Amino acid sequence: MSRDVFSIDLEHAEAILPRYVEAGPRYTSYPTAPVWKETYDAERFRADLGRSDVAPGDGLSLYVHVPFCRSLCHFCACNRVITRKEELPARYLDSIEREVVAVREAMAVPRTATQQHWGGGTPTHLSPFQVRRLFRAVCDAFPMREGAEVSIEVDPRVTTEAHVEALRACGMNRISLGVQDFEARVQDAIHREQSVEQTAALVEQARRAGFEGVNFDLIYGLPFQTVDSFARTVDTVLAIAPDRIALYSYAHVTWVAKQQRGFERTDLPDPHAKLRIMLMAIRRFLDAGYVYIGMDHFARPDDELARALRDRTLRRNFMGYTTQAGVDLIGFGPSAISELRDAYAQSERSLDAWEAAVLERGLATMRGHQLTDDDRARRWVITRIMCHGEVRAPEYREAFGADFASAYAAELERLDAMVDDGLVERDSDGSLRVTSLGRLLLRNVAMTFDAYLPQQRRSGAQLFSKTV
């Protein structure tokens, strides 16, 4: 099946998909973060950073979390600090520079970076001067290789032309704009007023400055959205023509984001309306020539993500879908997550706790996880599902020396309902392929292979957003 074709029957989708709407992980890691323990501390992370079985040529991906925003978007469940105080970013810069040096000193082998990404919060809450300072500090410790992807998430409402010039001077080549929705009524409900003109002007500035890629983030399922209203937003997005589009499902997680409680249930689209909005947007993007990368990502056919999809080198981590297969990821800043070959580590979430930990010991690790052999095998399976929409049994045998169908007999049996519903196809050796319709439910397919999920469900704790 060509990945550029997304042909499903709407009535069949509306009959099938509601049965699979449940809370589940997004699988930016496996095991997922709720499994991680505080027994994995800064010293364990320091030891893992210091391993010597890496080469200077091994790639490294860097993530920088800038937590500051000027105002609160009511849909947002990210880790952020709402402030207009100048002293907080100044303190943050002092602390993150200390953290970067501590990580570099912990590494036994100096390494260069093939990717750097800044997220938030709003990274352009920092002044252009502060942007240059932070970038210089990171690159002094971890020089960027020629041709590296250097990207940043920005809010068009606070990003100036001086910011764009500073970002390009630093060598950033991909910029991701938060859009969500262009409808005035929706923007008012989510407390994020952002005009089309403002957004288009920033895109023009970025392209004129030489950015190689422009990404848009959209959210469906927000208050007052309808198929017709979101179709107007899609029209506007297609007219501006970003290189990549992320179409996220609104996550109603009031136990994380208390301000979402202001969205009365009557304001949110009902499940059927939300499904129709999603299907409409997917079809419109594919009709416009974008490639469906997976889950919620689209890219132009000549984009690196699309090429990685075709080459089966696509990978998924805490930054979403990425071309950086088999590369360690180091995160800096409050709540940032690092992913090493055999371990995950997360820093303190709050700004104050993170700063205090960095001041005391250089590293701010508050929890993590050391992978077991079973974790590694299941991560391989889940990654293949999330990135390639398939698991090939011969490749599993080559990687782990075991028979896939035997190792996961119970899991494959639990896929029977998905096979009957036309979501998954399965071969006699256990190899499986996710169908066009099933690709809307990659999380559900992957959940079948999650060894920790049954216990998490039994606990009754609210941990994950809905899968659709």
Beta strands, then each sheet from edge to edge (+ up, - down):
strand 1: 60-66
strand 2: 68-69
strand 3: 81-82
strand 4: 113-120
strand 5: 144-154
strand 6: 174-180
strand 7: 213-220
strand 8: 244-249
strand 9: 291-294
strand 10: 297-299
strand 11: 315-317
strand 12: 320-322
strand 13: 328-332
strand 14: 337-339
strand 15: 343-347
strand 16: 365-370
strand 17: 390-391
strand 18: 424-426
strand 19: 432-434
sheet 1: 9+ 10- 8+ 7+ 6+ 5+ 4+ 1+ 13+
sheet 2: 2+ 3+
sheet 3: 11+ 12-
sheet 4: 14+ 15- 16+
sheet 5: 17+ 19- 18+
end
